[in-house]
């Protein structure tokens, strides 16, 4: 599955796109201006997205990759 396919599935499951999820992460204190804060672990993001949106590990890690800057919208 391509990275964009993960993002498309996340949007379908949650109704939230990457920008909206980044804003929610900011509101939860995990990130600032959509960039992951130092010390925030992948497990925290996985737990948050699993409990709030029912996302699995792989889809949650895609959001983590966006927040940490490892991936960008449009990556394969």
PDB file of N, H, CA, C and O in Angstrom:
ATOM      1  N   UNK A   1       0.850  -1.177   0.000  1.00  0.00           N
ATOM      2  CA  UNK A   1       0.000   0.000   0.000  1.00  0.00           C
ATOM      3  C   UNK A   1       0.894   1.239   0.000  1.00  0.00           C
ATOM      4  O   UNK A   1       1.845   1.329   0.777  1.00  0.00           O
ATOM      5  N   UNK A   2       0.584   2.181  -0.869  1.00  0.00           N
ATOM      6  H   UNK A   2      -0.188   2.108  -1.500  1.00  0.00           H
ATOM      7  CA  UNK A   2       1.375   3.412  -0.924  1.00  0.00           C
ATOM      8  C   UNK A   2       1.026   4.305   0.272  1.00  0.00           C
ATOM      9  O   UNK A   2      -0.010   4.141   0.915  1.00  0.00           O
ATOM     10  N   UNK A   3       1.915   5.239   0.541  1.00  0.00           N
ATOM     11  H   UNK A   3       2.757   5.371   0.018  1.00  0.00           H
ATOM     12  CA  UNK A   3       1.684   6.161   1.644  1.00  0.00           C
ATOM     13  C   UNK A   3       0.404   6.956   1.402  1.00  0.00           C
ATOM     14  O   UNK A   3      -0.383   7.165   2.325  1.00  0.00           O
ATOM     15  N   UNK A   4       0.195   7.397   0.163  1.00  0.00           N
ATOM     16  H   UNK A   4       0.834   7.227  -0.587  1.00  0.00           H
ATOM     17  CA  UNK A   4      -1.017   8.160  -0.157  1.00  0.00           C
ATOM     18  C   UNK A   4      -2.265   7.310   0.062  1.00  0.00           C
ATOM     19  O   UNK A   4      -3.299   7.829   0.482  1.00  0.00           O
ATOM     20  N   UNK A   5      -2.180   6.013  -0.217  1.00  0.00           N
ATOM     21  H   UNK A   5      -1.340   5.592  -0.558  1.00  0.00           H
ATOM     22  CA  UNK A   5      -3.321   5.135   0.024  1.00  0.00           C
ATOM     23  C   UNK A   5      -3.645   5.067   1.517  1.00  0.00           C
ATOM     24  O   UNK A   5      -4.814   5.029   1.900  1.00  0.00           O
ATOM     25  N   UNK A   6      -2.612   5.053   2.357  1.00  0.00           N
ATOM     26  H   UNK A   6      -1.662   5.085   2.046  1.00  0.00           H
ATOM     27  CA  UNK A   6      -2.837   5.103   3.802  1.00  0.00           C
ATOM     28  C   UNK A   6      -3.599   6.378   4.163  1.00  0.00           C
ATOM     29  O   UNK A   6      -4.576   6.330   4.911  1.00  0.00           O
ATOM     30  N   UNK A   7      -3.155   7.509   3.636  1.00  0.00           N
ATOM     31  H   UNK A   7      -2.362   7.548   3.029  1.00  0.00           H
ATOM     32  CA  UNK A   7      -3.804   8.783   3.944  1.00  0.00           C
ATOM     33  C   UNK A   7      -5.249   8.809   3.456  1.00  0.00           C
ATOM     34  O   UNK A   7      -6.129   9.337   4.136  1.00  0.00           O
ATOM     35  N   UNK A   8      -5.490   8.240   2.283  1.00  0.00           N
ATOM     36  H   UNK A   8      -4.775   7.811   1.731  1.00  0.00           H
ATOM     37  CA  UNK A   8      -6.850   8.190   1.745  1.00  0.00           C
ATOM     38  C   UNK A   8      -7.751   7.342   2.645  1.00  0.00           C
ATOM     39  O   UNK A   8      -8.895   7.715   2.906  1.00  0.00           O
ATOM     40  N   UNK A   9      -7.244   6.220   3.113  1.00  0.00           N
ATOM     41  H   UNK A   9      -6.315   5.918   2.901  1.00  0.00           H
ATOM     42  CA  UNK A   9      -8.018   5.348   3.996  1.00  0.00           C
ATOM     43  C   UNK A   9      -8.281   6.027   5.333  1.00  0.00           C
ATOM     44  O   UNK A   9      -9.373   5.904   5.886  1.00  0.00           O
ATOM     45  N   UNK A  10      -7.297   6.738   5.852  1.00  0.00           N
ATOM     46  H   UNK A  10      -6.410   6.838   5.402  1.00  0.00           H
ATOM     47  CA  UNK A  10      -7.467   7.478   7.107  1.00  0.00           C
ATOM     48  C   UNK A  10      -8.583   8.504   6.952  1.00  0.00           C
ATOM     49  O   UNK A  10      -9.429   8.643   7.835  1.00  0.00           O
ATOM     50  N   UNK A  11      -8.586   9.220   5.834  1.00  0.00           N
ATOM     51  H   UNK A  11      -7.898   9.107   5.117  1.00  0.00           H
ATOM     52  CA  UNK A  11      -9.627  10.220   5.570  1.00  0.00           C
ATOM     53  C   UNK A  11     -11.003   9.551   5.514  1.00  0.00           C
ATOM     54  O   UNK A  11     -11.975  10.079   6.055  1.00  0.00           O
ATOM     55  N   UNK A  12     -11.081   8.400   4.865  1.00  0.00           N
ATOM     56  H   UNK A  12     -10.291   7.972   4.425  1.00  0.00           H
ATOM     57  CA  UNK A  12     -12.344   7.670   4.772  1.00  0.00           C
ATOM     58  C   UNK A  12     -12.825   7.226   6.149  1.00  0.00           C
ATOM     59  O   UNK A  12     -14.009   7.353   6.460  1.00  0.00           O
ATOM     60  N   UNK A  13     -11.924   6.709   6.971  1.00  0.00           N
ATOM     61  H   UNK A  13     -10.962   6.606   6.719  1.00  0.00           H
ATOM     62  CA  UNK A  13     -12.284   6.183   8.290  1.00  0.00           C
ATOM     63  C   UNK A  13     -12.620   7.278   9.294  1.00  0.00           C
ATOM     64  O   UNK A  13     -13.519   7.116  10.119  1.00  0.00           O
ATOM     65  N   UNK A  14     -11.893   8.396   9.224  1.00  0.00           N
ATOM     66  H   UNK A  14     -11.163   8.528   8.554  1.00  0.00           H
ATOM     67  CA  UNK A  14     -12.029   9.425  10.259  1.00  0.00           C
ATOM     68  C   UNK A  14     -12.755  10.678   9.795  1.00  0.00           C
ATOM     69  O   UNK A  14     -13.272  11.439  10.613  1.00  0.00           O
ATOM     70  N   UNK A  15     -12.793  10.894   8.491  1.00  0.00           N
ATOM     71  H   UNK A  15     -12.373  10.276   7.826  1.00  0.00           H
ATOM     72  CA  UNK A  15     -13.328  12.149   7.970  1.00  0.00           C
ATOM     73  C   UNK A  15     -12.337  13.291   8.080  1.00  0.00           C
ATOM     74  O   UNK A  15     -12.679  14.442   7.809  1.00  0.00           O
ATOM     75  N   UNK A  16     -11.112  12.982   8.477  1.00  0.00           N
ATOM     76  H   UNK A  16     -10.834  12.047   8.698  1.00  0.00           H
ATOM     77  CA  UNK A  16     -10.072  13.998   8.696  1.00  0.00           C
ATOM     78  C   UNK A  16      -8.919  13.810   7.722  1.00  0.00           C
ATOM     79  O   UNK A  16      -8.429  12.700   7.521  1.00  0.00           O
ATOM     80  N   UNK A  17      -8.499  14.911   7.123  1.00  0.00           N
ATOM     81  H   UNK A  17      -8.898  15.813   7.286  1.00  0.00           H
ATOM     82  CA  UNK A  17      -7.330  14.898   6.265  1.00  0.00           C
ATOM     83  C   UNK A  17      -6.077  15.202   7.067  1.00  0.00           C
ATOM     84  O   UNK A  17      -6.154  15.454   8.269  1.00  0.00           O
ATOM     85  N   UNK A  18      -4.920  15.180   6.411  1.00  0.00           N
ATOM     86  H   UNK A  18      -4.857  14.975   5.434  1.00  0.00           H
ATOM     87  CA  UNK A  18      -3.654  15.412   7.116  1.00  0.00           C
ATOM     88  C   UNK A  18      -3.602  16.732   7.886  1.00  0.00           C
ATOM     89  O   UNK A  18      -3.098  16.772   9.009  1.00  0.00           O
ATOM     90  N   UNK A  19      -4.111  17.800   7.298  1.00  0.00           N
ATOM     91  H   UNK A  19      -4.520  17.767   6.386  1.00  0.00           H
ATOM     92  CA  UNK A  19      -4.056  19.101   7.965  1.00  0.00           C
ATOM     93  C   UNK A  19      -4.923  19.111   9.217  1.00  0.00           C
ATOM     94  O   UNK A  19      -4.549  19.676  10.245  1.00  0.00           O
ATOM     95  N   UNK A  20      -6.090  18.475   9.111  1.00  0.00           N
ATOM     96  H   UNK A  20      -6.394  18.017   8.276  1.00  0.00           H
ATOM     97  CA  UNK A  20      -6.989  18.419  10.267  1.00  0.00           C
ATOM     98  C   UNK A  20      -6.395  17.563  11.387  1.00  0.00           C
ATOM     99  O   UNK A  20      -6.498  17.912  12.563  1.00  0.00           O
ATOM    100  N   UNK A  21      -5.777  16.449  11.016  1.00  0.00           N
ATOM    101  H   UNK A  21      -5.693  16.166  10.061  1.00  0.00           H
ATOM    102  CA  UNK A  21      -5.147  15.602  12.032  1.00  0.00           C
ATOM    103  C   UNK A  21      -3.970  16.319  12.689  1.00  0.00           C
ATOM    104  O   UNK A  21      -3.747  16.172  13.891  1.00  0.00           O
ATOM    105  N   UNK A  22      -3.221  17.089  11.913  1.00  0.00           N
ATOM    106  H   UNK A  22      -3.402  17.208  10.936  1.00  0.00           H
ATOM    107  CA  UNK A  22      -2.110  17.856  12.488  1.00  0.00           C
ATOM    108  C   UNK A  22      -2.642  18.893  13.472  1.00  0.00           C
ATOM    109  O   UNK A  22      -2.055  19.100  14.534  1.00  0.00           O
ATOM    110  N   UNK A  23      -3.747  19.543  13.125  1.00  0.00           N
ATOM    111  H   UNK A  23      -4.224  19.375  12.262  1.00  0.00           H
ATOM    112  CA  UNK A  23      -4.341  20.528  14.031  1.00  0.00           C
ATOM    113  C   UNK A  23      -4.840  19.860  15.312  1.00  0.00           C
ATOM    114  O   UNK A  23      -4.694  20.415  16.401  1.00  0.00           O
ATOM    115  N   UNK A  24      -5.428  18.668  15.179  1.00  0.00           N
ATOM    116  H   UNK A  24      -5.546  18.217  14.294  1.00  0.00           H
ATOM    117  CA  UNK A  24      -5.865  17.937  16.364  1.00  0.00           C
ATOM    118  C   UNK A  24      -4.684  17.526  17.231  1.00  0.00           C
ATOM    119  O   UNK A  24      -4.763  17.589  18.458  1.00  0.00           O
ATOM    120  N   UNK A  25      -3.590  17.106  16.602  1.00  0.00           N
ATOM    121  H   UNK A  25      -3.526  17.054  15.606  1.00  0.00           H
ATOM    122  CA  UNK A  25      -2.371  16.748  17.351  1.00  0.00           C
ATOM    123  C   UNK A  25      -1.817  17.958  18.091  1.00  0.00           C
ATOM    124  O   UNK A  25      -1.338  17.835  19.217  1.00  0.00           O
ATOM    125  N   UNK A  26      -1.883  19.124  17.460  1.00  0.00           N
ATOM    126  H   UNK A  26      -2.273  19.223  16.544  1.00  0.00           H
ATOM    127  CA  UNK A  26      -1.478  20.365  18.130  1.00  0.00           C
ATOM    128  C   UNK A  26      -2.332  20.575  19.376  1.00  0.00           C
ATOM    129  O   UNK A  26      -1.815  20.875  20.452  1.00  0.00           O
ATOM    130  N   UNK A  27      -3.645  20.413  19.216  1.00  0.00           N
ATOM    131  H   UNK A  27      -4.065  20.169  18.342  1.00  0.00           H
ATOM    132  CA  UNK A  27      -4.576  20.613  20.322  1.00  0.00           C
ATOM    133  C   UNK A  27      -4.358  19.638  21.470  1.00  0.00           C
ATOM    134  O   UNK A  27      -4.615  19.965  22.628  1.00  0.00           O
ATOM    135  N   UNK A  28      -3.885  18.446  21.146  1.00  0.00           N
ATOM    136  H   UNK A  28      -3.675  18.180  20.205  1.00  0.00           H
ATOM    137  CA  UNK A  28      -3.606  17.433  22.173  1.00  0.00           C
ATOM    138  C   UNK A  28      -2.236  17.636  22.817  1.00  0.00           C
ATOM    139  O   UNK A  28      -1.902  16.969  23.796  1.00  0.00           O
ATOM    140  N   UNK A  29      -1.438  18.566  22.260  1.00  0.00           N
ATOM    141  H   UNK A  29      -1.710  19.107  21.465  1.00  0.00           H
ATOM    142  CA  UNK A  29      -0.121  18.832  22.819  1.00  0.00           C
ATOM    143  C   UNK A  29       0.981  17.937  22.271  1.00  0.00           C
ATOM    144  O   UNK A  29       2.106  17.970  22.772  1.00  0.00           O
ATOM    145  N   UNK A  30       0.677  17.133  21.246  1.00  0.00           N
ATOM    146  H   UNK A  30      -0.236  17.107  20.839  1.00  0.00           H
ATOM    147  CA  UNK A  30       1.682  16.257  20.654  1.00  0.00           C
ATOM    148  C   UNK A  30       2.587  16.993  19.665  1.00  0.00           C
ATOM    149  O   UNK A  30       3.725  16.588  19.427  1.00  0.00           O
ATOM    150  N   UNK A  31       2.066  18.074  19.099  1.00  0.00           N
ATOM    151  H   UNK A  31       1.141  18.402  19.293  1.00  0.00           H
ATOM    152  CA  UNK A  31       2.821  18.788  18.071  1.00  0.00           C
ATOM    153  C   UNK A  31       2.579  20.279  18.202  1.00  0.00           C
ATOM    154  O   UNK A  31       1.700  20.731  18.936  1.00  0.00           O
ATOM    155  N   UNK A  32       3.385  21.025  17.468  1.00  0.00           N
ATOM    156  H   UNK A  32       4.099  20.658  16.872  1.00  0.00           H
ATOM    157  CA  UNK A  32       3.256  22.476  17.412  1.00  0.00           C
ATOM    158  C   UNK A  32       3.335  22.864  15.944  1.00  0.00           C
ATOM    159  O   UNK A  32       4.329  22.576  15.277  1.00  0.00           O
ATOM    160  N   UNK A  33       2.305  23.509  15.440  1.00  0.00           N
ATOM    161  H   UNK A  33       1.497  23.743  15.981  1.00  0.00           H
ATOM    162  CA  UNK A  33       2.215  23.875  14.025  1.00  0.00           C
ATOM    163  C   UNK A  33       2.390  22.642  13.126  1.00  0.00           C
ATOM    164  O   UNK A  33       2.994  22.716  12.056  1.00  0.00           O
ATOM    165  N   UNK A  34       1.846  21.510  13.589  1.00  0.00           N
ATOM    166  H   UNK A  34       1.355  21.450  14.458  1.00  0.00           H
ATOM    167  CA  UNK A  34       1.890  20.284  12.798  1.00  0.00           C
ATOM    168  C   UNK A  34       3.199  19.533  12.829  1.00  0.00           C
ATOM    169  O   UNK A  34       3.359  18.538  12.121  1.00  0.00           O
ATOM    170  N   UNK A  35       4.143  19.989  13.639  1.00  0.00           N
ATOM    171  H   UNK A  35       4.014  20.797  14.215  1.00  0.00           H
ATOM    172  CA  UNK A  35       5.445  19.319  13.771  1.00  0.00           C
ATOM    173  C   UNK A  35       5.536  18.683  15.152  1.00  0.00           C
ATOM    174  O   UNK A  35       5.316  19.338  16.171  1.00  0.00           O
ATOM    175  N   UNK A  36       5.862  17.403  15.164  1.00  0.00           N
ATOM    176  H   UNK A  36       6.041  16.871  14.337  1.00  0.00           H
ATOM    177  CA  UNK A  36       5.934  16.635  16.403  1.00  0.00           C
ATOM    178  C   UNK A  36       6.869  17.304  17.405  1.00  0.00           C
ATOM    179  O   UNK A  36       7.970  17.723  17.048  1.00  0.00           O
ATOM    180  N   UNK A  37       6.432  17.402  18.654  1.00  0.00           N
ATOM    181  H   UNK A  37       5.538  17.061  18.943  1.00  0.00           H
ATOM    182  CA  UNK A  37       7.265  17.966  19.706  1.00  0.00           C
ATOM    183  C   UNK A  37       8.319  16.952  20.135  1.00  0.00           C
ATOM    184  O   UNK A  37       8.096  15.743  20.074  1.00  0.00           O
ATOM    185  N   UNK A  38       9.450  17.455  20.564  1.00  0.00           N
ATOM    186  H   UNK A  38       9.631  18.437  20.614  1.00  0.00           H
ATOM    187  CA  UNK A  38      10.523  16.594  21.069  1.00  0.00           C
ATOM    188  C   UNK A  38       9.994  15.760  22.232  1.00  0.00           C
ATOM    189  O   UNK A  38       9.265  16.255  23.091  1.00  0.00           O
ATOM    190  N   UNK A  39      10.371  14.504  22.239  1.00  0.00           N
ATOM    191  H   UNK A  39      10.964  14.101  21.541  1.00  0.00           H
ATOM    192  CA  UNK A  39       9.989  13.615  23.321  1.00  0.00           C
ATOM    193  C   UNK A  39       8.675  12.880  23.121  1.00  0.00           C
ATOM    194  O   UNK A  39       8.357  11.964  23.880  1.00  0.00           O
ATOM    195  N   UNK A  40       7.899  13.272  22.098  1.00  0.00           N
ATOM    196  H   UNK A  40       8.157  14.016  21.481  1.00  0.00           H
ATOM    197  CA  UNK A  40       6.645  12.565  21.836  1.00  0.00           C
ATOM    198  C   UNK A  40       6.987  11.277  21.088  1.00  0.00           C
ATOM    199  O   UNK A  40       7.669  11.306  20.064  1.00  0.00           O
ATOM    200  N   UNK A  41       6.516  10.170  21.603  1.00  0.00           N
ATOM    201  H   UNK A  41       5.962  10.146  22.435  1.00  0.00           H
ATOM    202  CA  UNK A  41       6.826   8.851  21.051  1.00  0.00           C
ATOM    203  C   UNK A  41       5.718   8.378  20.116  1.00  0.00           C
ATOM    204  O   UNK A  41       4.564   8.790  20.229  1.00  0.00           O
ATOM    205  N   UNK A  42       6.099   7.511  19.198  1.00  0.00           N
ATOM    206  H   UNK A  42       7.037   7.177  19.106  1.00  0.00           H
ATOM    207  CA  UNK A  42       5.142   6.940  18.248  1.00  0.00           C
ATOM    208  C   UNK A  42       3.978   6.266  18.973  1.00  0.00           C
ATOM    209  O   UNK A  42       2.827   6.373  18.550  1.00  0.00           O
ATOM    210  N   UNK A  43       4.285   5.580  20.058  1.00  0.00           N
ATOM    211  H   UNK A  43       5.220   5.493  20.402  1.00  0.00           H
ATOM    212  CA  UNK A  43       3.242   4.882  20.811  1.00  0.00           C
ATOM    213  C   UNK A  43       2.153   5.801  21.323  1.00  0.00           C
ATOM    214  O   UNK A  43       0.995   5.395  21.421  1.00  0.00           O
ATOM    215  N   UNK A  44       2.504   7.031  21.649  1.00  0.00           N
ATOM    216  H   UNK A  44       3.445   7.362  21.569  1.00  0.00           H
ATOM    217  CA  UNK A  44       1.508   7.995  22.112  1.00  0.00           C
ATOM    218  C   UNK A  44       0.533   8.345  20.994  1.00  0.00           C
ATOM    219  O   UNK A  44      -0.671   8.471  21.220  1.00  0.00           O
ATOM    220  N   UNK A  45       1.066   8.500  19.793  1.00  0.00           N
ATOM    221  H   UNK A  45       2.044   8.398  19.609  1.00  0.00           H
ATOM    222  CA  UNK A  45       0.227   8.828  18.641  1.00  0.00           C
ATOM    223  C   UNK A  45      -0.660   7.628  18.297  1.00  0.00           C
ATOM    224  O   UNK A  45      -1.846   7.789  18.011  1.00  0.00           O
ATOM    225  N   UNK A  46      -0.084   6.439  18.327  1.00  0.00           N
ATOM    226  H   UNK A  46       0.879   6.308  18.559  1.00  0.00           H
ATOM    227  CA  UNK A  46      -0.841   5.217  18.030  1.00  0.00           C
ATOM    228  C   UNK A  46      -1.981   5.054  19.046  1.00  0.00           C
ATOM    229  O   UNK A  46      -3.110   4.742  18.668  1.00  0.00           O
ATOM    230  N   UNK A  47      -1.687   5.262  20.310  1.00  0.00           N
ATOM    231  H   UNK A  47      -0.770   5.515  20.616  1.00  0.00           H
ATOM    232  CA  UNK A  47      -2.712   5.128  21.346  1.00  0.00           C
ATOM    233  C   UNK A  47      -3.826   6.157  21.156  1.00  0.00           C
ATOM    234  O   UNK A  47      -5.006   5.815  21.233  1.00  0.00           O
ATOM    235  N   UNK A  48      -3.461   7.398  20.910  1.00  0.00           N
ATOM    236  H   UNK A  48      -2.503   7.676  20.847  1.00  0.00           H
ATOM    237  CA  UNK A  48      -4.442   8.464  20.708  1.00  0.00           C
ATOM    238  C   UNK A  48      -5.347   8.160  19.521  1.00  0.00           C
ATOM    239  O   UNK A  48      -6.570   8.202  19.654  1.00  0.00           O
ATOM    240  N   UNK A  49      -4.768   7.857  18.371  1.00  0.00           N
ATOM    241  H   UNK A  49      -3.775   7.822  18.264  1.00  0.00           H
ATOM    242  CA  UNK A  49      -5.566   7.638  17.169  1.00  0.00           C
ATOM    243  C   UNK A  49      -6.385   6.355  17.249  1.00  0.00           C
ATOM    244  O   UNK A  49      -7.473   6.270  16.681  1.00  0.00           O
ATOM    245  N   UNK A  50      -5.862   5.362  17.952  1.00  0.00           N
ATOM    246  H   UNK A  50      -4.977   5.431  18.414  1.00  0.00           H
ATOM    247  CA  UNK A  50      -6.630   4.136  18.144  1.00  0.00           C
ATOM    248  C   UNK A  50      -7.839   4.363  19.025  1.00  0.00           C
ATOM    249  O   UNK A  50      -8.936   3.899  18.712  1.00  0.00           O
ATOM    250  N   UNK A  51      -7.647   5.073  20.123  1.00  0.00           N
ATOM    251  H   UNK A  51      -6.756   5.450  20.376  1.00  0.00           H
ATOM    252  CA  UNK A  51      -8.755   5.271  21.055  1.00  0.00           C
ATOM    253  C   UNK A  51      -9.777   6.282  20.530  1.00  0.00           C
ATOM    254  O   UNK A  51     -10.978   6.108  20.736  1.00  0.00           O
ATOM    255  N   UNK A  52      -9.317   7.322  19.864  1.00  0.00           N
ATOM    256  H   UNK A  52      -8.341   7.463  19.697  1.00  0.00           H
ATOM    257  CA  UNK A  52     -10.238   8.370  19.411  1.00  0.00           C
ATOM    258  C   UNK A  52     -10.899   8.055  18.073  1.00  0.00           C
ATOM    259  O   UNK A  52     -12.057   8.409  17.851  1.00  0.00           O
ATOM    260  N   UNK A  53     -10.162   7.391  17.182  1.00  0.00           N
ATOM    261  H   UNK A  53      -9.222   7.103  17.363  1.00  0.00           H
ATOM    262  CA  UNK A  53     -10.684   7.170  15.830  1.00  0.00           C
ATOM    263  C   UNK A  53     -10.741   5.703  15.413  1.00  0.00           C
ATOM    264  O   UNK A  53     -11.236   5.396  14.328  1.00  0.00           O
ATOM    265  N   UNK A  54     -10.253   4.805  16.238  1.00  0.00           N
ATOM    266  H   UNK A  54      -9.851   5.055  17.119  1.00  0.00           H
ATOM    267  CA  UNK A  54     -10.262   3.396  15.887  1.00  0.00           C
ATOM    268  C   UNK A  54      -9.250   3.017  14.818  1.00  0.00           C
ATOM    269  O   UNK A  54      -9.405   1.990  14.156  1.00  0.00           O
ATOM    270  N   UNK A  55      -8.211   3.838  14.640  1.00  0.00           N
ATOM    271  H   UNK A  55      -8.086   4.672  15.177  1.00  0.00           H
ATOM    272  CA  UNK A  55      -7.186   3.521  13.649  1.00  0.00           C
ATOM    273  C   UNK A  55      -6.248   2.446  14.182  1.00  0.00           C
ATOM    274  O   UNK A  55      -5.943   2.398  15.374  1.00  0.00           O
ATOM    275  N   UNK A  56      -5.802   1.593  13.282  1.00  0.00           N
ATOM    276  H   UNK A  56      -6.050   1.631  12.314  1.00  0.00           H
ATOM    277  CA  UNK A  56      -4.841   0.566  13.641  1.00  0.00           C
ATOM    278  C   UNK A  56      -3.424   1.107  13.666  1.00  0.00           C
ATOM    279  O   UNK A  56      -3.178   2.287  13.416  1.00  0.00           O
ATOM    280  N   UNK A  57      -2.507   0.217  13.974  1.00  0.00           N
ATOM    281  H   UNK A  57      -2.707  -0.741  14.177  1.00  0.00           H
ATOM    282  CA  UNK A  57      -1.109   0.600  14.120  1.00  0.00           C
ATOM    283  C   UNK A  57      -0.535   1.215  12.837  1.00  0.00           C
ATOM    284  O   UNK A  57       0.083   2.278  12.888  1.00  0.00           O
ATOM    285  N   UNK A  58      -0.731   0.566  11.709  1.00  0.00           N
ATOM    286  H   UNK A  58      -1.233  -0.298  11.668  1.00  0.00           H
ATOM    287  CA  UNK A  58      -0.151   1.043  10.448  1.00  0.00           C
ATOM    288  C   UNK A  58      -0.650   2.417  10.046  1.00  0.00           C
ATOM    289  O   UNK A  58       0.135   3.273   9.640  1.00  0.00           O
ATOM    290  N   UNK A  59      -1.946   2.629  10.157  1.00  0.00           N
ATOM    291  H   UNK A  59      -2.584   1.933  10.488  1.00  0.00           H
ATOM    292  CA  UNK A  59      -2.504   3.932   9.786  1.00  0.00           C
ATOM    293  C   UNK A  59      -2.065   5.010  10.772  1.00  0.00           C
ATOM    294  O   UNK A  59      -1.796   6.145  10.379  1.00  0.00           O
ATOM    295  N   UNK A  60      -1.993   4.656  12.042  1.00  0.00           N
ATOM    296  H   UNK A  60      -2.212   3.734  12.361  1.00  0.00           H
ATOM    297  CA  UNK A  60      -1.517   5.620  13.043  1.00  0.00           C
ATOM    298  C   UNK A  60      -0.053   5.980  12.802  1.00  0.00           C
ATOM    299  O   UNK A  60       0.347   7.131  12.977  1.00  0.00           O
ATOM    300  N   UNK A  61       0.736   4.996  12.402  1.00  0.00           N
ATOM    301  H   UNK A  61       0.411   4.061  12.260  1.00  0.00           H
ATOM    302  CA  UNK A  61       2.145   5.272  12.108  1.00  0.00           C
ATOM    303  C   UNK A  61       2.296   6.177  10.889  1.00  0.00           C
ATOM    304  O   UNK A  61       3.271   6.923  10.796  1.00  0.00           O
ATOM    305  N   UNK A  62       1.365   6.125   9.970  1.00  0.00           N
ATOM    306  H   UNK A  62       0.573   5.519  10.046  1.00  0.00           H
ATOM    307  CA  UNK A  62       1.393   7.044   8.828  1.00  0.00           C
ATOM    308  C   UNK A  62       1.209   8.485   9.314  1.00  0.00           C
ATOM    309  O   UNK A  62       1.884   9.397   8.837  1.00  0.00           O
ATOM    310  N   UNK A  63       0.309   8.678  10.248  1.00  0.00           N
ATOM    311  H   UNK A  63      -0.239   7.937  10.636  1.00  0.00           H
ATOM    312  CA  UNK A  63       0.119  10.025  10.819  1.00  0.00           C
ATOM    313  C   UNK A  63       1.374  10.441  11.572  1.00  0.00           C
ATOM    314  O   UNK A  63       1.811  11.588  11.468  1.00  0.00           O
ATOM    315  N   UNK A  64       1.955   9.519  12.328  1.00  0.00           N
ATOM    316  H   UNK A  64       1.600   8.588  12.413  1.00  0.00           H
ATOM    317  CA  UNK A  64       3.205   9.812  13.030  1.00  0.00           C
ATOM    318  C   UNK A  64       4.300  10.225  12.032  1.00  0.00           C
ATOM    319  O   UNK A  64       5.055  11.164  12.286  1.00  0.00           O
ATOM    320  N   UNK A  65       4.378   9.528  10.917  1.00  0.00           N
ATOM    321  H   UNK A  65       3.765   8.765  10.710  1.00  0.00           H
ATOM    322  CA  UNK A  65       5.378   9.861   9.891  1.00  0.00           C
ATOM    323  C   UNK A  65       5.171  11.274   9.358  1.00  0.00           C
ATOM    324  O   UNK A  65       6.138  11.988   9.095  1.00  0.00           O
ATOM    325  N   UNK A  66       3.926  11.673   9.200  1.00  0.00           N
ATOM    326  H   UNK A  66       3.140  11.093   9.414  1.00  0.00           H
ATOM    327  CA  UNK A  66       3.639  13.048   8.764  1.00  0.00           C
ATOM    328  C   UNK A  66       4.084  14.057   9.819  1.00  0.00           C
ATOM    329  O   UNK A  66       4.771  15.031   9.510  1.00  0.00           O
ATOM    330  N   UNK A  67       3.690  13.816  11.054  1.00  0.00           N
ATOM    331  H   UNK A  67       3.133  13.024  11.305  1.00  0.00           H
ATOM    332  CA  UNK A  67       4.008  14.754  12.129  1.00  0.00           C
ATOM    333  C   UNK A  67       5.506  14.854  12.384  1.00  0.00           C
ATOM    334  O   UNK A  67       6.013  15.918  12.740  1.00  0.00           O
ATOM    335  N   UNK A  68       6.210  13.743  12.203  1.00  0.00           N
ATOM    336  H   UNK A  68       5.798  12.879  11.914  1.00  0.00           H
ATOM    337  CA  UNK A  68       7.657  13.742  12.472  1.00  0.00           C
ATOM    338  C   UNK A  68       8.456  14.240  11.268  1.00  0.00           C
ATOM    339  O   UNK A  68       9.667  14.435  11.369  1.00  0.00           O
ATOM    340  N   UNK A  69       7.795  14.444  10.141  1.00  0.00           N
ATOM    341  H   UNK A  69       6.811  14.285  10.059  1.00  0.00           H
ATOM    342  CA  UNK A  69       8.484  14.938   8.943  1.00  0.00           C
ATOM    343  C   UNK A  69       9.151  13.861   8.126  1.00  0.00           C
ATOM    344  O   UNK A  69       9.856  14.168   7.165  1.00  0.00           O
ATOM    345  N   UNK A  70       8.948  12.597   8.484  1.00  0.00           N
ATOM    346  H   UNK A  70       8.375  12.348   9.265  1.00  0.00           H
ATOM    347  CA  UNK A  70       9.556  11.499   7.732  1.00  0.00           C
ATOM    348  C   UNK A  70       8.864  11.285   6.400  1.00  0.00           C
ATOM    349  O   UNK A  70       9.481  10.790   5.456  1.00  0.00           O
ATOM    350  N   UNK A  71       7.595  11.650   6.306  1.00  0.00           N
ATOM    351  H   UNK A  71       7.094  12.052   7.073  1.00  0.00           H
ATOM    352  CA  UNK A  71       6.824  11.546   5.075  1.00  0.00           C
ATOM    353  C   UNK A  71       6.027  12.831   4.894  1.00  0.00           C
ATOM    354  O   UNK A  71       5.766  13.573   5.841  1.00  0.00           O
ATOM    355  N   UNK A  72       5.649  13.064   3.630  1.00  0.00           N
ATOM    356  H   UNK A  72       5.862  12.461   2.861  1.00  0.00           H
ATOM    357  CA  UNK A  72       4.832  14.227   3.298  1.00  0.00           C
ATOM    358  C   UNK A  72       3.664  13.780   2.434  1.00  0.00           C
ATOM    359  O   UNK A  72       3.712  12.728   1.795  1.00  0.00           O
ATOM    360  N   UNK A  73       2.620  14.589   2.423  1.00  0.00           N
ATOM    361  H   UNK A  73       2.580  15.443   2.942  1.00  0.00           H
ATOM    362  CA  UNK A  73       1.496  14.303   1.552  1.00  0.00           C
ATOM    363  C   UNK A  73       2.019  14.208   0.134  1.00  0.00           C
ATOM    364  O   UNK A  73       2.801  15.052  -0.305  1.00  0.00           O
ATOM    365  N   UNK A  74       1.589  13.180  -0.583  1.00  0.00           N
ATOM    366  H   UNK A  74       0.954  12.494  -0.226  1.00  0.00           H
ATOM    367  CA  UNK A  74       2.049  12.964  -1.948  1.00  0.00           C
ATOM    368  C   UNK A  74       3.181  11.962  -2.075  1.00  0.00           C
ATOM    369  O   UNK A  74       3.508  11.543  -3.185  1.00  0.00           O
ATOM    370  N   UNK A  75       3.802  11.558  -0.933  1.00  0.00           N
ATOM    371  H   UNK A  75       3.537  11.899  -0.031  1.00  0.00           H
ATOM    372  CA  UNK A  75       4.857  10.538  -0.984  1.00  0.00           C
ATOM    373  C   UNK A  75       4.249   9.201  -1.372  1.00  0.00           C
ATOM    374  O   UNK A  75       3.067   8.940  -1.145  1.00  0.00           O
ATOM    375  N   UNK A  76       5.087   8.367  -1.960  1.00  0.00           N
ATOM    376  H   UNK A  76       6.047   8.579  -2.144  1.00  0.00           H
ATOM    377  CA  UNK A  76       4.642   7.017  -2.332  1.00  0.00           C
ATOM    378  C   UNK A  76       5.024   6.019  -1.281  1.00  0.00           C
ATOM    379  O   UNK A  76       4.732   4.831  -1.422  1.00  0.00           O
TER     380      UNK A  76
END
